[in-house]
Amino acid sequence: MKDKLITALADALEMESAQIKLNDSFRDYENYSSLTELSVLAMLDSDFMIELEMEDFNRYRTVNDLLHLVSQQK
């Protein structure tokens, strides 16, 4: 699950998977923008069947938070 999330997140953020660390705040990545934010939301929906409103999504800060979310849904 972790590898799938990191790979999907890297694709959404147009980064290499190796650059993504669990304790990182994914919003702090250099190429994170409002457009990539929408890509991350779309990735969660298409890859993990998790639909989030922006207000709910804003509660998640780190890559590990997203991993926890994905793990809970499965």
N, C-alpha and C positions, 0 to 999 in steps of 0.2 A: 504494500500500500504506500509506504514511504517513497519508494523509488518512482512509482507511477505518479504520485503527486508532484514530486520534485521535477520530473521530466515534463509533465504537463505545465507546471508553473514556469519552468525555464522557457518552454515554447511560447507561452503567453507573454512573457517578459522579453523575449528575444535575447536570451542569455544562454550560457553554457550551464548545464546541470551542476557541474563541479563548483560553480560560483555560489550556489545557493546552499546556505547553512540553516539548520533548524532554528537556531536562536536569533537569526536575522529578522529585523523588521522589514517585511517585503516591500513596504511603501518607501523605504529608504534607499532602495536600489536606484542607481543613477538614471536608468531609463524608465522608471515608473512614472506614469502620467495618468490623466483621467481616461485616456484611450486604452492604456494597458489595464487599468482598473476594470473597464468593461470586458476586456479580454479574459481577465482572471475570473470574473463572474460567469462569463460564457463557458469557460473551461470547467468550472465547478458544476455547472448545469449539464453540459454535454458529456463530460468524462465520468462524473460521480453522481449524476442525477440529484444535485443539491441546488435548489432554487432559493436565492437569498434576496431580500430587499436591500437596498443600499444602506439603510439605517442599521440593519442587522450585520451586514458585511463589515461596517465600520468598527464593530466591536472586536474584530480579529486583527491582531497586530503582527504576530510573528508567523513564520513558516510553520512552526510547531503548533500554533493555534489552528492553522488550517488543517494540519495533519490530524489534530484531535477532532476537529469537526468532521472530517472525512471518515475517520475511524468510528465515530459514534453513529454515523448514518448507515454503516454496513452491518 
